[in-house]
Amino acid sequence: MPPDPTDFLTPLTALLRQKPLGNREICLIVPPFHDAETIQPAIAKARRYMTHIPYGLLCLAAAVHQHLSGWRVRIVDLNTENLLQAVLEQPHGYDHLMETIPTGCALYGVSWMFVSAEQPALEIMKRLKARGVFLVAGGVQASFDAESLVEGWVDLVVKREAEFTLVRLLALWESVQTGQPWVPPTGPDEWVNLVFRHEGITHRLPERFQQPPTLDIREEYRKVNLPDYSRAGAPSVWVRLLAGEEKLFANVLNVRGCRARCTFCQVAEYNGRGVRPRGFEDVAAEIAFLYHEKQVRHIEWVDDDFLAHPDQALALLQAIAAMRLPDLTFSCINALMASSIDATIAQALDDAGFRHVGFGVESGSVARLKQLRKPVSLSKVKQVCELLKTRHPRIWIHANFMLGYPDETIGELLNTFEYARRLQIDWCACTVLIPLQNTPIHKELSERQDEQTTRRLGQRNATLASPGRDLAYQKKSYDDKFAKVIDFRALDPTKPATREEIQQFHVFFTVFVNLLNNVNLGPTGQPERMLRMTEDTLRAYPMDPVSWMIHAECAKRSNDWPRHEWAMGRHRQALADSRFWQEFFELYGVVPWS
């Protein structure tokens, strides 16, 4: 019989009684996003690995600081530390990372968002557990794996947004250890979102979505070294292109949650229904602090639905513009819904300094979009792209697509390809679907016993979300992955695509939508954009003959003939070195440009 969820304080109190308070210091840890032992220095030096300011951990630190006197929080970002070690060609890996984690803290918390960070997180937790520490896990992936994690990996899991729950837990712990009366901290008077195991029994508290407190995290920035993040990587390739090598970047959050309930996304399951905004004055003050006190010159928004409240968003954009910070730029890679953009919002984005905006489109099939519950109008996306291209040419326009939905046919893939090609925008990114836990698509595939959903905790997922990048991380190439080049024009359009076809279609899509037919190579394009884009790509992936060819063409249009000749030489060498690319060029009639 499962334990009574209303009778949890006795075992929780017993668990906390076993854990000494010590110095009342907690250490919050960001694990590596990738296997720490296999980080490649060449790719790290090109800043092609991802780094993020640990915004969620800063919020947790601010909550502790605001509600509990006498407690201190340290933040250790092992992802950034590991990348810096690789950039500097110093020994790196788990042994070296463990040396950077302070000893003697009362509690250690490990938080990760991406499924790619699961194995590194488990490795770090295994090593921490061997030290005998009080160990807590949190974040998106830990929330969905909570029951498995408390069976030997950690003492306790804090699920969902954790500000109130963590503060409440620490206050109870202090009461248990000191004998002082239990005084609930400010906030909801309820125990929720905890999973722990005591004397062989797993206790699961009810799950609730709580309105997080309003927090001022500016003081918490002393816990991270912002220049390290810019030296080690960037949140995305687009931040690197916009900010360059010399600018510091940061992340800022405007709202939590998303209006949509897309079947492939975890946001609604993790954050709950609806969207909860911060006050725009609070956000504007944080931006001013980052600019004036921390010398940040580029900000990536980490919202999932930046324009959910248009009036509030417009007020924020106008407040930013009124600050008159001309060298501060912004990017928003996937948080904008095209349906929320009109001429007024578009102008406000431009005036505020947005130089990159991204839309989630996902598919070129109306029927598939309805099945995905994706609130997007393909005609509205086209309309907004034309508005931005015509009136706001300073803004880099980006659309996101996904390949590999259940039973997706070759015809659907080609429809998505044709729609993306007709958009004629700066970049149409596509990824291969990874079924995320607690999503309707994961449930659907699990019922079919699809191998993508049968993994156990810590088991590597074989799906390549972005084949070119992911293979390069493994020191492999398309020659290693694909035995032959597929001619998608010759396949039956009604046939469901195989996994290998989907992964190779990713290559086909990128080559013909983003490279050979990029709008910036047309008569009204801005070839300097593609010159920068391909230069950045080739620093990490010099084996790409198509990018070398595009780079050479952009150099020619800039009358940089020495660069043109050099790039064409690199193109010919990369083509000669790859069986896959030779077959690809021949099959699709790609003629090397001179």
C-alpha positions in Angstrom: 0.0 0.0 0.0 1.5 3.4 -0.9 2.2 5.8 1.9 -0.6 8.3 2.9 0.5 11.6 1.2 -1.0 13.5 4.2 1.3 11.7 6.6 4.7 12.8 5.3 6.0 15.2 8.0 7.1 12.4 10.2 9.4 10.7 7.7 10.5 14.1 6.3 11.4 15.3 9.7 13.2 12.0 10.4 15.2 12.5 7.2 16.1 16.0 8.0 17.1 15.1 11.5 19.8 12.8 10.0 21.3 15.8 8.1 23.4 18.2 10.2 22.9 21.9 9.4 26.6 22.6 9.6 27.5 26.0 8.2 24.0 26.7 6.7 25.5 27.0 3.3 24.0 25.3 0.2 25.8 24.7 -3.0 23.7 24.8 -6.2 25.4 23.0 -9.2 24.9 23.2 -12.9 26.1 19.9 -14.4 27.9 19.8 -17.8 25.5 19.9 -20.7 27.6 17.2 -22.5 29.8 14.4 -21.4 32.7 16.2 -19.7 35.3 13.7 -20.9 34.6 14.1 -24.6 34.5 17.9 -25.0 36.6 18.8 -28.0 38.9 21.8 -27.5 38.6 22.8 -31.2 34.9 23.1 -31.0 35.1 24.7 -27.5 37.5 27.4 -28.9 35.0 28.1 -31.6 32.5 28.7 -28.8 30.1 26.2 -30.4 29.1 24.6 -27.1 26.1 26.1 -25.2 26.4 28.2 -22.1 23.6 29.8 -20.2 23.6 32.1 -17.2 22.0 29.8 -14.5 18.9 32.1 -14.2 16.8 29.6 -12.3 19.6 29.1 -9.7 19.9 32.8 -9.3 16.2 32.9 -8.5 16.6 30.2 -5.9 19.5 32.0 -4.3 17.4 35.2 -4.2 14.5 33.4 -2.6 16.8 32.0 0.1 18.5 35.4 0.6 15.1 37.1 0.9 13.3 34.8 3.3 16.0 33.1 5.4 18.6 35.0 7.3 21.8 33.2 8.1 21.7 31.0 5.1 24.2 31.4 2.2 24.1 30.1 -1.3 27.0 29.2 -3.7 26.5 28.5 -7.4 29.0 26.3 -9.2 28.5 26.0 -13.0 30.4 22.9 -14.0 29.3 23.2 -17.7 31.0 26.6 -18.1 34.0 25.5 -16.0 34.5 22.4 -18.1 34.3 24.4 -21.4 36.8 27.0 -20.1 39.2 24.2 -19.2 38.9 22.9 -22.8 39.3 26.4 -24.3 42.5 26.9 -22.3 43.7 23.4 -23.2 43.9 22.5 -19.6 43.0 19.0 -18.3 39.3 18.7 -18.1 36.7 16.0 -17.2 34.9 14.8 -14.1 37.9 14.5 -11.8 38.9 18.1 -12.4 35.3 19.3 -12.1 34.9 17.7 -8.7 37.9 19.7 -7.5 35.9 22.9 -8.1 33.0 21.9 -5.9 33.5 23.2 -2.4 33.4 20.8 0.5 31.6 21.2 3.8 28.3 22.6 2.6 25.2 21.5 4.4 23.3 20.7 1.2 24.2 20.2 -2.4 21.6 20.7 -5.2 22.0 19.6 -8.8 19.6 21.1 -11.4 19.4 20.3 -15.1 17.0 21.2 -17.9 18.1 19.3 -21.0 18.0 15.5 -21.4 21.4 15.7 -23.0 22.7 16.7 -19.5 21.2 13.7 -17.7 24.3 11.4 -17.9 26.7 14.2 -16.8 24.3 15.1 -14.0 24.2 11.5 -12.8 28.0 11.2 -12.9 28.3 14.3 -10.7 25.6 13.1 -8.3 27.3 9.7 -8.0 30.5 11.3 -7.0 28.8 13.7 -4.6 26.9 10.8 -3.1 30.2 9.0 -2.4 31.2 12.0 -0.3 28.2 11.3 2.0 26.6 14.7 1.4 22.9 15.7 1.7 22.0 15.7 -2.0 18.9 17.2 -3.7 18.0 17.3 -7.4 15.7 19.7 -9.2 14.9 21.2 -12.6 12.9 20.0 -15.6 14.4 16.6 -16.1 14.7 15.8 -12.4 11.0 16.6 -12.0 10.0 14.0 -14.5 12.4 11.4 -13.1 11.9 12.1 -9.4 10.9 8.6 -8.4 13.8 7.0 -10.1 16.3 9.5 -8.7 15.3 9.0 -5.0 16.0 5.3 -5.4 19.7 5.6 -4.8 20.9 8.7 -6.5 19.7 11.6 -4.3 18.0 12.1 -0.9 15.2 14.3 -2.2 13.8 15.9 -5.4 12.2 19.3 -5.5 9.8 19.2 -8.5 8.7 22.1 -10.7 9.5 25.7 -9.8 11.3 25.5 -6.5 11.5 28.9 -4.8 8.8 28.4 -2.2 9.5 24.7 -1.7 13.2 25.1 -1.2 12.8 27.9 1.4 10.1 25.9 3.2 12.3 22.8 3.3 15.3 24.8 4.7 13.1 26.4 7.3 11.8 23.1 8.5 15.3 21.6 8.5 16.5 24.5 10.7 13.5 23.9 13.1 14.2 20.2 13.3 17.9 20.6 14.1 17.6 23.6 16.5 14.4 22.7 18.3 13.0 26.2 17.5 9.3 26.4 16.8 8.4 25.8 13.1 7.5 29.2 11.6 6.3 28.8 7.9 8.1 31.3 5.6 6.1 33.8 3.7 4.3 32.2 0.8 1.7 29.5 0.2 1.0 27.6 3.4 1.2 24.1 1.8 3.7 21.3 1.4 3.9 20.3 -2.3 6.3 19.2 -5.1 8.6 17.0 -3.0 9.6 13.4 -3.5 11.9 11.6 -1.0 12.6 8.1 0.2 12.9 7.1 3.9 13.3 3.6 5.3 12.6 2.1 2.0 9.4 4.0 1.3 9.0 6.6 -1.4 6.9 9.6 -0.4 5.3 11.8 -3.1 3.8 15.1 -2.0 0.9 16.6 -4.1 2.0 18.6 -7.1 0.9 22.2 -7.4 1.7 25.1 -9.7 2.6 28.1 -7.5 2.9 31.7 -8.5 6.7 32.3 -7.9 7.6 35.2 -5.7 8.8 38.5 -7.1 12.5 38.4 -6.7 15.4 40.9 -7.2 18.2 38.7 -8.5 20.7 41.6 -9.1 22.5 41.0 -5.8 22.9 37.3 -6.7 25.0 38.0 -9.8 28.0 38.2 -7.5 27.7 34.4 -7.4 28.6 34.0 -11.1 31.4 35.4 -13.3 29.7 36.7 -16.4 32.9 37.0 -18.6 33.4 33.3 -18.2 30.2 32.5 -20.0 31.2 34.6 -23.0 34.6 33.1 -23.1 33.3 29.5 -22.9 30.4 29.6 -25.4 27.0 31.2 -25.9 23.3 30.4 -25.5 23.1 29.9 -29.3 25.0 30.5 -32.5 22.9 33.6 -33.0 24.1 35.3 -29.8 27.6 34.7 -30.9 27.0 36.2 -34.3 25.2 39.3 -32.8 27.3 39.8 -29.8 30.7 38.9 -31.3 33.7 38.0 -29.4 34.0 41.2 -27.5 30.5 41.6 -26.0 29.3 40.1 -22.7 25.9 38.4 -22.9 23.3 37.5 -20.3 19.9 35.9 -20.1 16.7 37.6 -18.9 13.2 36.2 -18.2 10.1 38.2 -18.8 7.3 35.6 -18.3 7.0 32.1 -17.1 4.9 29.6 -19.0 3.4 29.5 -22.5 -0.2 29.9 -23.9 0.3 26.9 -26.1 0.0 23.2 -25.1 2.0 21.6 -28.0 2.1 17.9 -27.8 5.9 17.7 -28.1 6.7 20.3 -25.4 7.2 20.0 -21.6 6.6 23.7 -20.8 2.9 23.4 -20.0 3.5 20.2 -17.9 6.3 21.9 -16.0 5.1 25.5 -15.6 1.3 24.8 -15.7 -1.4 26.4 -17.8 -1.2 30.1 -18.5 1.6 32.7 -18.5 2.8 34.6 -15.4 4.5 37.9 -16.2 6.9 39.9 -14.1 6.3 43.6 -13.8 7.9 45.4 -16.7 9.5 47.9 -14.3 11.3 45.0 -12.6 12.5 43.6 -15.8 13.7 47.0 -17.1 15.6 47.6 -13.8 17.4 44.2 -14.2 18.4 45.2 -17.8 19.7 48.5 -16.6 21.7 46.8 -13.9 23.2 44.3 -16.4 24.2 47.1 -18.8 25.6 49.7 -16.3 27.0 47.5 -13.5 28.0 44.3 -15.4 28.8 45.8 -18.9 26.5 43.3 -20.6 25.9 44.3 -24.2 23.7 41.5 -25.5 20.7 39.8 -23.9 19.0 36.6 -24.9 15.4 36.2 -23.7 14.7 32.8 -22.2 10.9 33.2 -22.2 8.7 30.6 -23.9 6.1 33.1 -24.8 7.5 36.7 -24.7 4.4 38.4 -26.2 1.8 36.4 -24.2 0.6 39.7 -22.7 0.9 42.2 -25.6 0.2 45.4 -23.6 2.8 44.5 -20.9 5.3 43.4 -23.6 4.8 46.7 -25.5 5.3 48.7 -22.3 8.5 46.8 -21.6 9.8 47.3 -25.1 9.1 51.0 -24.9 10.8 51.3 -21.5 13.9 49.6 -22.9 13.9 52.0 -25.9 13.5 54.9 -23.6 16.7 53.9 -21.8 18.7 54.9 -24.9 21.3 52.1 -24.8 22.3 52.1 -28.5 24.9 49.3 -28.2 22.7 46.9 -26.3 21.1 44.2 -28.5 18.6 41.5 -27.9 17.7 38.1 -29.4 14.7 35.9 -28.9 15.3 32.6 -30.6 12.0 30.8 -30.1 9.7 32.7 -27.8 7.6 34.8 -30.2 4.3 33.8 -31.6 3.7 35.3 -35.0 0.0 35.8 -34.2 1.0 38.4 -31.6 3.0 40.5 -33.9 1.6 43.5 -35.7 3.2 46.7 -37.1 3.2 48.3 -33.6 4.9 45.4 -31.9 7.4 45.0 -34.8 8.4 48.6 -34.6 8.8 48.3 -30.8 11.0 45.3 -31.1 13.3 47.2 -33.6 13.3 50.3 -31.4 14.3 48.3 -28.3 17.3 46.8 -30.0 16.0 43.3 -31.1 18.3 42.1 -33.8 17.1 38.5 -34.0 13.6 37.2 -33.6 12.5 33.5 -33.9 9.1 31.9 -34.5 8.1 28.3 -33.8 6.5 27.0 -37.0 7.3 23.2 -36.7 5.6 21.9 -39.8 4.4 23.0 -43.2 1.3 20.8 -42.9 -1.9 22.4 -41.6 -3.2 19.0 -40.6 -0.1 18.1 -38.7 -0.1 21.5 -36.8 -3.7 20.8 -35.7 -2.6 17.3 -34.5 0.3 18.9 -32.6 -2.0 21.5 -31.0 0.4 24.2 -32.3 -1.3 27.6 -32.4 0.3 28.9 -35.5 -1.1 30.1 -38.8 1.2 29.5 -41.7 -0.2 32.5 -43.6 0.3 34.7 -40.6 3.9 33.6 -40.2 4.5 34.5 -43.9 2.8 37.9 -43.4 4.9 38.7 -40.3 8.1 37.7 -42.1 7.3 40.0 -45.0 6.6 42.8 -42.6 9.9 42.4 -40.9 11.9 42.0 -44.1 10.3 45.1 -45.6 10.3 47.5 -42.7 12.9 46.2 -40.3 15.8 44.8 -42.3 18.1 45.1 -39.3 16.4 42.1 -37.6 17.6 38.6 -38.4 14.5 36.5 -39.0 14.5 32.9 -37.8 11.9 30.1 -37.9 12.1 26.8 -36.1 10.9 23.5 -37.7 10.9 19.9 -36.4 11.1 16.6 -38.3 10.1 13.1 -37.3 6.7 13.3 -35.8 4.9 9.9 -35.4 4.0 8.5 -38.8 5.2 11.6 -40.6 5.4 10.9 -44.3 7.9 11.8 -46.9 5.2 14.0 -48.4 4.8 15.9 -45.1 8.6 16.4 -44.9 8.7 17.8 -48.4 5.7 20.1 -47.6 7.6 21.5 -44.7 10.7 21.9 -46.9 8.8 23.8 -49.6 7.1 26.1 -47.0 10.4 26.9 -45.4 12.0 27.6 -48.8 9.2 29.9 -49.8 9.5 32.0 -46.6 12.8 33.4 -47.9 14.1 34.5 -44.5 17.6 34.5 -42.9 17.5 31.0 -41.4 15.0 28.1 -41.0 16.4 25.9 -38.3 15.2 22.3 -38.0 15.7 19.6 -35.4 14.8 15.9 -35.3 12.1 15.2 -32.7 13.2 13.8 -29.4 10.1 12.6 -27.5 10.3 14.3 -24.1 8.9 12.8 -21.0 5.4 13.7 -19.8 4.4 15.0 -23.3 1.5 13.6 -25.3 3.9 12.5 -28.1 6.0 10.6 -25.6 2.8 8.9 -24.3 1.7 8.0 -27.9 5.1 6.5 -28.8 5.4 4.7 -25.4 2.1 3.0 -26.1 3.6 1.7 -29.3 6.7 0.6 -27.4 8.8 2.8 -29.6 12.5 2.4 -28.6 12.9 6.2 -28.2 10.6 6.0 -25.1 11.9 2.8 -23.5 15.1 4.2 -22.1 16.0 3.9 -18.4 17.5 6.7 -16.3 21.0 7.3 -17.5 20.6 5.4 -20.7 21.9 7.3 -23.8 19.2 8.3 -26.3 20.4 7.4 -29.8 18.3 10.1 -31.6 20.4 12.8 -33.2 18.5 16.1 -32.8 20.8 17.9 -35.1 22.8 15.3 -37.0 25.7 17.4 -38.2 26.4 19.0 -34.9 25.8 15.9 -32.8 28.1 13.8 -35.1 30.8 16.4 -34.9 30.6 16.3 -31.1 31.3 12.5 -31.4 34.2 13.1 -33.9 32.2 11.5 -36.6 31.0 12.7 -40.0 28.2 11.9 -42.5 30.4 9.3 -44.1 30.3 7.4 -40.8 26.5 7.8 -40.4 25.0 7.3 -43.9 25.9 4.4 -46.2 24.3 6.2 -49.2 22.7 9.4 -50.1 18.9 9.3 -50.3 17.1 10.8 -53.3 14.0 12.2 -51.6 12.5 13.2 -54.9 12.2 9.5 -55.8 10.5 8.3 -52.6 6.8 7.5 -52.3 5.4 10.6 -50.6 2.7 8.6 -48.8 5.3 6.4 -47.0 6.1 7.1 -43.4 9.7 8.2 -43.1 12.3 6.0 -41.4 14.5 7.4 -38.7 17.5 7.4 -41.0 15.5 9.1 -43.7 14.5 11.8 -41.2 18.0 12.4 -40.1 19.3 12.6 -43.6 16.4 14.9 -44.6 17.8 17.3 -42.0 20.9 17.6 -44.1 18.8 18.0 -47.3 16.7 20.7 -45.7 19.7 22.7 -44.3 21.6 22.6 -47.6 18.8 23.7 -49.9 16.8 26.0 -47.6 19.5 27.7 -45.6 22.6 27.6 -47.7 22.2 27.2 -51.5 18.9 29.1 -51.6 19.4 31.5 -48.7 17.6 34.9 -49.2 20.8 36.7 -48.5 22.3 35.4 -51.7 19.5 36.9 -53.7 19.3 40.3 -55.3 17.8 42.0 -52.2 19.8 40.0 -49.6 22.6 41.0 -47.2 25.5 38.6 -48.1 27.6 39.9 -45.2 25.2 38.0 -42.9 26.0 34.7 -44.6 29.7 35.6 -44.7 29.6 35.9 -40.8 27.3 32.9 -40.4 29.5 30.5 -42.5 32.7 31.9 -41.0 31.4 31.0 -37.6 30.2 27.6 -38.7 33.5 26.7 -40.4 35.6 27.5 -37.3 34.1 24.4 -35.7 33.1 22.3 -38.8 35.8 22.8 -41.5 34.7 19.5 -43.2 31.5 21.2 -44.6 32.1 21.8 -48.4 28.7 23.6 -48.8 29.5 26.2 -46.2 32.9 26.8 -47.8 31.3 27.3 -51.1 28.8 29.8 -49.7 31.5 31.6 -47.8 33.5 31.9 -51.0 30.5 33.3 -52.8 29.9 35.9 -50.1 33.5 36.9 -50.1 33.4 37.4 -53.9 30.3 39.7 -53.6 32.3 41.7 -51.0 35.2 41.9 -53.5 37.4 40.0 -51.1 39.2 38.0 -53.7 41.9 36.5 -51.5 39.3 35.1 -49.1 37.3 33.8 -52.1 40.2 31.9 -53.5 41.2 30.5 -50.1 37.6 29.4 -49.3 37.2 27.7 -52.7 40.4 25.8 -52.1 39.0 24.6 -48.7 35.7 23.7 -50.4 37.5 21.5 -53.0 39.5 19.8 -50.3 36.5 19.2 -48.0 34.6 17.8 -51.0 37.4 15.5 -52.0 37.7 14.2 -48.4 34.0 13.1 -48.2 32.4 10.2 -50.0 28.9 11.4 -48.7 29.3 14.9 -50.1 30.6 13.8 -53.4 27.5 11.6 -53.8 25.3 14.3 -52.6 26.6 16.9 -55.1 26.3 14.4 -58.0 22.8 13.1 -57.1 21.3 16.6 -56.7 23.2 18.3 -59.4 25.0 20.8 -57.2 27.6 22.5 -59.2 30.5 24.1 -57.3 30.4 27.9 -57.7 33.6 29.5 -59.0 
